[in-house]
Amino acid sequence: MAKLKTAFVCGDCGADYAKWQGQCNECGAWNTLTQLRVASAESYAGEQSEMRSLSDVATEEQPRLSSGLVELDRVLGGGFVAGSAILIGGNPGAGKSTLLLQVLCRVVTDSPVLYITGEESLAQVASRAQRLGLPTDKTIVMAEINVERILLSWKECTPALCVIDSIQAMHSDSAESAPGSVTQVRESAATLIRQAKQTGTILIMVGHVTKEGSLAGPRVLEHMIDTFVMFDDETDSRFRTLRSSKNRFGAVNEVGIFAMTGEGMREVSNPSAIFLSRGTEISPGSVVMVVYEGSRPLLVEAQALVDESVLGNPRRVSVGFEVNRLSMLLAVLHRHGGIQVSDQDVFVNAVGGIRVDETSSDLALVLAVVSSFRNIVLPQNLVVFGEIGLSGEIRPVQNGQERLNEAAKHGFARAIVPSANSPKHSITGMAVVGVATLSEALEAITQN
């Protein structure tokens, strides 16, 4: 029998140490090391695995199982892959259990599907399914937290899809610690993932989040899974944004938009309509930009408010944008645009609660700040995108033609874009202005 030894694992990055210490040397976090018992290696390593030439390995495309929700399939890269392990996280009340129950009850498969709840009773799950009007003929439910008992039921019903809600509630007899600890989460997840790979079952695990909004538990959990999707924190009470940050079977940073209704999670087929819910009267400091989220363009309204500061240190508040990049853009605006806002409070916001990570929003953000500062109302049918360099140049962005086509589809008649993104052929009903420098962009909005 293998001897047990003790290691100390960092809960943030997964680095392990022989003894406890206050700070992790790998990620620099404090007080994140927890004790973990692991089995020492045996002298006998088992049978040798088969070695094959890489050219002899079959490269057939793996079939995918549709979830029945187009937005979820988009985030997953086209649907579920047999034998894959998926982790979904989000704040309490985000709709994780509701979304997965809808998927289980509506997915089209010949085999049964298994829903294992460790936090709710079977009556609560059945009541939710009844309230949502879901078909429950092929859905098998089980209230259990012991991993070994779950495996016995798993082998008995051989499901095509299995949901674990949640992995922090699971407990394995091979680890001597309480559910939710680093040891239990790591051992329980490893056992369940191994069973999914061996049987070709799609495994979906629900994960808790910390107060900072990151996934709770050991960082190594994210390395063990195939796909990690997360409900974004910066959403309002109705709309939910599902984003993939890791996907071995598709593109990362894909976004799916859902609306929480009385009938469950409903797909939003036209997300741009959410972010473009503008009033009839447009005020200074508002402009529409086109950002790319995963494989599709989205039209988002960027708002800015510039007001005289009464503090010694003017505030820079950013919601949906990176605050450090905002400070950099304000410095570029002063140096190459001749507009100084160092004595002004600057507030910027991405309407709809979306988080904008790409740099194509630079030009729209700066023009919104100038519009608010100079009290200039930008046209309602104007759309803007482009990256701004430190020397004041407007740099091109990817998929410029697709961005313009998306804006034209929504009725925008004027666009200010980088010169390199100017279309080779004119777009019907849209006048495109190409700019190469920040000063040219500022001149373009003053001529409107």
C-alpha positions in Angstrom: 0.0 0.0 0.0 1.3 3.5 -0.9 2.6 5.6 1.9 1.0 9.0 2.4 3.1 12.1 2.5 2.3 15.7 3.2 2.7 18.6 0.7 1.6 22.2 0.9 -0.2 23.5 -2.2 -0.9 27.2 -3.2 -4.6 27.7 -3.7 -4.0 30.4 -6.3 -1.4 29.0 -8.6 -1.1 25.3 -7.6 2.6 25.4 -6.7 3.6 22.8 -4.1 6.2 23.0 -1.2 7.6 20.6 1.2 6.7 22.8 4.2 4.4 25.6 5.0 5.5 29.2 4.4 3.6 32.5 4.5 4.1 33.6 0.9 4.0 31.6 -2.3 7.2 32.1 -4.3 5.5 31.5 -7.6 2.6 34.0 -7.6 3.5 36.1 -4.6 0.2 35.5 -2.8 0.1 35.5 1.0 -1.4 32.8 3.3 -2.7 30.6 0.4 -0.8 27.4 1.2 -2.9 24.6 2.5 -1.9 21.1 3.5 -2.5 18.2 1.1 -1.9 14.5 1.5 -0.6 12.7 -1.5 0.5 9.1 -2.1 4.2 8.5 -2.7 5.2 6.8 -5.9 5.4 3.0 -5.9 8.4 1.2 -7.1 6.3 -0.6 -9.7 4.9 1.8 -12.3 2.5 -0.6 -14.0 2.4 -1.7 -17.6 4.2 0.5 -20.2 1.9 2.6 -22.4 1.9 2.0 -26.1 4.2 4.2 -28.2 3.0 5.2 -31.7 4.2 7.4 -34.5 2.4 10.8 -34.5 1.5 10.2 -38.2 -0.4 7.0 -37.3 -2.7 8.7 -34.8 -6.2 9.2 -36.2 -7.3 12.8 -36.5 -11.0 12.4 -37.1 -13.2 15.2 -36.0 -15.0 14.5 -32.8 -18.8 14.6 -33.0 -20.5 17.2 -30.9 -23.7 17.1 -29.0 -25.8 20.2 -29.2 -27.0 21.7 -25.9 -30.2 23.0 -27.4 -29.1 26.6 -26.7 -27.3 28.4 -29.6 -25.5 30.9 -27.3 -24.1 28.1 -25.1 -23.0 26.1 -28.1 -21.2 29.2 -29.3 -19.3 29.5 -26.0 -18.4 25.8 -26.1 -17.1 26.0 -29.6 -20.0 24.2 -31.3 -21.5 21.9 -28.6 -20.4 19.3 -26.1 -17.6 16.9 -27.0 -17.8 13.3 -25.7 -15.5 12.7 -22.7 -14.9 16.4 -22.1 -14.8 17.9 -18.6 -16.4 21.4 -18.4 -16.3 23.7 -15.4 -18.8 26.5 -15.0 -18.5 29.2 -12.4 -20.3 32.3 -11.3 -21.7 34.3 -8.4 -24.5 32.9 -6.3 -27.8 33.5 -8.1 -26.2 33.9 -11.5 -28.3 31.1 -12.9 -25.8 28.2 -13.2 -28.1 25.5 -11.8 -31.1 26.8 -13.8 -29.1 26.9 -17.1 -27.8 23.4 -16.6 -31.1 22.0 -15.7 -32.6 23.4 -18.9 -29.8 21.8 -20.9 -30.2 18.4 -19.2 -34.0 18.3 -19.8 -33.8 19.5 -23.4 -30.7 17.9 -24.8 -31.4 15.4 -27.5 -29.7 12.1 -26.7 -30.6 8.4 -26.7 -28.9 7.8 -23.4 -30.2 9.2 -20.0 -28.7 12.2 -18.4 -27.6 12.4 -14.7 -28.0 15.4 -12.4 -26.2 15.1 -9.1 -27.0 17.8 -6.5 -24.9 18.2 -3.4 -26.5 21.5 -2.2 -30.2 21.1 -2.9 -32.8 18.4 -2.2 -34.5 16.4 -4.9 -37.8 18.2 -4.2 -36.1 21.6 -4.8 -34.7 20.4 -8.2 -38.1 18.9 -9.2 -39.9 22.1 -8.2 -37.6 24.2 -10.3 -38.0 21.9 -13.3 -41.8 22.0 -12.9 -41.8 25.8 -12.6 -39.8 26.1 -15.8 -42.0 23.7 -17.6 -39.2 21.3 -18.6 -39.6 17.7 -19.8 -38.1 15.4 -17.2 -38.5 11.9 -18.8 -34.8 11.2 -19.4 -33.4 13.2 -16.5 -32.1 11.1 -13.6 -31.5 13.1 -10.4 -29.5 12.1 -7.3 -28.7 13.9 -4.1 -25.2 12.6 -3.1 -21.9 14.1 -2.1 -19.8 10.9 -1.8 -17.8 10.4 -5.0 -17.5 6.6 -4.6 -21.3 6.2 -4.4 -21.7 8.6 -7.4 -19.4 6.3 -9.5 -21.5 3.3 -8.7 -24.7 5.0 -9.9 -22.7 6.4 -12.9 -21.8 2.9 -14.0 -25.3 1.6 -13.4 -27.1 4.2 -15.6 -24.3 5.0 -18.1 -25.4 8.6 -18.8 -24.4 10.6 -21.9 -24.1 13.8 -19.8 -23.5 14.2 -16.1 -23.8 17.4 -14.0 -22.1 17.8 -10.6 -23.6 20.7 -8.6 -21.2 21.5 -7.1 -17.6 20.2 -7.0 -17.0 22.0 -3.7 -19.7 19.9 -2.0 -18.2 16.6 -3.1 -16.3 14.2 -0.7 -14.0 11.4 -1.5 -13.1 8.6 0.9 -9.5 8.7 -0.4 -8.9 12.1 1.2 -9.1 12.8 4.9 -10.4 16.4 4.9 -13.7 18.3 4.9 -15.6 18.9 1.6 -14.5 22.1 -0.1 -10.9 21.9 1.0 -8.1 21.9 -1.5 -7.5 18.2 -1.0 -11.1 17.2 -1.5 -11.7 19.4 -4.5 -8.6 18.1 -6.2 -9.2 14.4 -5.5 -12.9 14.5 -6.2 -12.4 16.3 -9.5 -9.6 14.0 -10.6 -11.7 10.9 -9.9 -14.8 12.3 -11.7 -12.7 13.5 -14.7 -11.0 10.1 -15.0 -14.4 8.4 -15.1 -15.7 10.7 -17.7 -12.6 10.1 -20.0 -12.9 6.3 -19.6 -16.6 6.2 -20.4 -16.9 9.0 -22.9 -19.4 10.9 -20.7 -19.7 14.6 -20.9 -19.0 15.9 -17.4 -20.1 19.4 -16.3 -19.0 20.6 -12.8 -20.3 23.7 -11.1 -17.7 25.7 -9.2 -18.1 28.4 -6.5 -16.4 31.7 -6.7 -14.5 33.7 -4.1 -15.4 37.2 -2.9 -12.9 38.6 -5.5 -14.9 36.9 -8.3 -12.3 34.1 -9.1 -12.9 30.4 -9.0 -12.7 28.9 -5.5 -10.5 26.0 -4.8 -7.0 25.0 -6.1 -5.7 26.6 -9.3 -4.8 23.2 -10.5 -8.5 22.4 -11.1 -8.5 24.8 -14.1 -5.6 22.8 -15.6 -7.4 19.5 -15.2 -10.5 20.4 -17.2 -11.0 20.9 -20.9 -13.3 24.0 -20.9 -13.8 26.7 -18.3 -16.8 29.1 -18.7 -17.7 31.8 -16.3 -20.7 34.1 -15.7 -19.3 37.6 -15.8 -19.6 39.6 -12.6 -20.3 43.0 -14.2 -23.9 42.3 -15.2 -27.2 43.8 -14.2 -30.0 41.9 -12.5 -31.5 40.6 -15.7 -28.9 39.9 -18.3 -26.1 37.3 -17.9 -22.9 37.1 -19.9 -21.3 33.7 -20.2 -17.6 33.8 -21.3 -15.1 31.0 -22.0 -11.6 31.6 -20.7 -10.3 28.1 -21.6 -11.5 25.8 -24.3 -9.5 22.8 -25.8 -12.2 22.3 -28.4 -12.9 25.9 -29.6 -12.0 29.6 -29.4 -11.5 31.3 -26.0 -13.2 34.6 -25.0 -16.4 33.6 -26.8 -19.4 35.3 -25.2 -23.0 34.1 -24.9 -25.8 36.5 -23.7 -28.7 35.2 -21.7 -31.7 36.9 -20.0 -33.0 35.7 -16.7 -36.8 35.4 -16.9 -39.6 33.6 -15.1 -39.2 30.8 -17.6 -35.5 30.3 -17.0 -32.5 31.4 -19.0 -33.6 32.8 -22.3 -31.1 33.4 -25.2 -30.5 36.9 -26.5 -30.2 36.4 -30.3 -29.2 40.1 -30.9 -26.9 41.2 -28.1 -26.2 44.5 -29.8 -29.7 45.6 -29.1 -29.0 45.4 -25.3 -26.0 47.6 -25.5 -27.6 50.1 -27.9 -30.7 50.9 -25.8 -30.1 54.7 -26.2 -32.6 57.4 -25.4 -34.3 59.5 -28.0 -32.1 62.5 -27.1 -28.3 61.9 -27.2 -26.2 63.8 -24.6 -22.5 64.8 -24.9 -20.1 62.0 -23.9 -21.9 59.1 -25.7 -20.6 57.2 -28.8 -21.1 53.7 -30.2 -18.1 51.5 -30.8 -17.8 48.0 -32.4 -15.9 45.4 -30.3 -15.1 41.8 -31.2 -16.1 39.2 -28.6 -14.9 35.8 -29.7 -16.1 35.3 -33.2 -18.7 38.0 -33.6 -18.9 41.8 -33.5 -20.9 43.7 -30.9 -22.1 47.3 -30.9 -21.6 48.8 -27.5 -22.3 52.3 -26.3 -19.4 54.0 -24.5 -20.2 56.8 -22.1 -17.9 59.4 -20.5 -18.5 62.1 -18.0 -15.9 64.8 -17.5 -16.5 67.2 -14.6 -14.4 69.7 -12.7 -12.8 68.1 -9.7 -13.1 69.5 -6.2 -10.4 67.1 -4.9 -6.6 67.5 -5.0 -6.4 64.2 -6.8 -8.9 64.0 -9.7 -10.7 60.7 -9.9 -10.4 58.2 -12.8 -13.3 55.8 -12.6 -13.7 53.1 -15.2 -16.6 50.6 -15.4 -16.1 48.0 -18.2 -12.8 49.4 -19.3 -9.2 49.0 -17.9 -8.5 51.9 -15.7 -4.8 51.9 -16.4 -5.4 52.1 -20.1 -7.8 55.1 -19.5 -5.0 57.0 -17.7 -2.7 56.3 -20.6 -5.2 57.5 -23.2 -5.8 60.7 -21.3 -2.0 61.3 -21.3 -2.0 60.7 -25.1 -5.0 63.1 -25.5 -3.0 65.8 -23.7 0.3 65.3 -25.5 -1.0 64.8 -29.1 -4.5 66.2 -29.0 -3.8 69.4 -27.0 -6.7 68.7 -24.5 -5.8 68.6 -20.8 -8.2 67.0 -18.3 -5.7 66.7 -15.5 -7.9 68.9 -13.2 -11.1 67.1 -14.2 -12.8 64.0 -12.8 -13.2 61.4 -15.6 -15.9 58.7 -15.4 -16.3 56.1 -18.3 -18.8 53.3 -18.6 -19.6 50.5 -21.1 -23.4 50.3 -21.3 -25.0 47.0 -20.6 -22.5 45.7 -18.1 -20.1 44.2 -20.7 -16.4 44.1 -20.0 -14.3 45.4 -22.9 -10.8 44.0 -23.1 -9.6 44.7 -26.6 -7.8 47.9 -27.7 -10.2 48.7 -30.5 -12.2 50.7 -28.0 -9.4 53.3 -27.6 -10.6 55.8 -30.2 -14.3 55.6 -29.1 -13.2 56.1 -25.4 -11.1 59.2 -26.2 -13.8 60.8 -28.4 -16.4 60.2 -25.7 -14.2 62.0 -23.2 -13.7 64.9 -25.6 -17.4 65.1 -26.4 -18.2 65.4 -22.7 -15.4 67.9 -22.0 -16.2 70.1 -25.0 -19.9 69.6 -24.7 -20.1 68.3 -28.2 -23.0 66.0 -29.1 -21.9 63.3 -31.5 -24.3 62.1 -34.2 -26.6 59.3 -33.2 -25.7 57.3 -36.4 -21.9 57.5 -35.8 -19.9 54.5 -35.0 -16.2 54.5 -34.0 -13.4 52.0 -33.5 -9.6 52.0 -33.6 -6.5 51.6 -31.4 -4.4 54.6 -30.3 -0.7 54.3 -29.9 1.5 56.3 -27.5 2.7 58.6 -30.4 -0.9 59.5 -31.2 -1.2 57.3 -34.3 -4.5 55.4 -35.0 -3.6 51.8 -35.5 -5.8 49.3 -37.4 -7.7 46.5 -35.7 -8.6 43.0 -36.9 -11.9 42.3 -38.7 -12.5 45.9 -39.7 -14.8 45.0 -42.6 -16.9 42.8 -40.4 -17.3 45.5 -37.9 -18.4 48.0 -40.5 -20.9 45.5 -41.9 -22.4 44.9 -38.5 -22.8 48.7 -37.9 -24.4 49.2 -41.3 -26.8 46.4 -40.6 -28.0 48.3 -37.5 -28.5 51.5 -39.5 -25.4 53.5 -38.7 -24.6 55.9 -41.6 -21.2 57.3 -40.5 -18.0 55.7 -39.2 -14.6 57.0 -38.0 -12.1 54.2 -38.3 -8.3 53.8 -38.8 -7.1 54.6 -42.3 -5.8 51.0 -42.8 -9.3 49.7 -42.0 -11.0 51.8 -44.6 -13.0 49.5 -46.9 -11.8 48.9 -50.5 -15.4 49.1 -51.7 -17.9 51.5 -50.5 -20.6 50.3 -48.1 -24.2 51.1 -49.1 -25.6 53.8 -46.9 -22.5 54.4 -44.8 -19.8 57.2 -45.1 -16.5 55.9 -43.7 -13.9 58.4 -42.6 -10.4 57.0 -42.3 -8.0 58.8 -39.8 -4.3 58.2 -39.2 -3.7 60.4 -36.2 -5.6 61.5 -33.1 -5.6 65.1 -34.3 -7.4 63.9 -37.5 -10.0 62.1 -35.4 -10.6 65.2 -33.3 -11.0 67.3 -36.4 -13.5 64.7 -37.8 -15.9 65.0 -34.9 -15.8 68.8 -34.9 -16.9 68.9 -38.5 -20.0 66.9 -37.7 
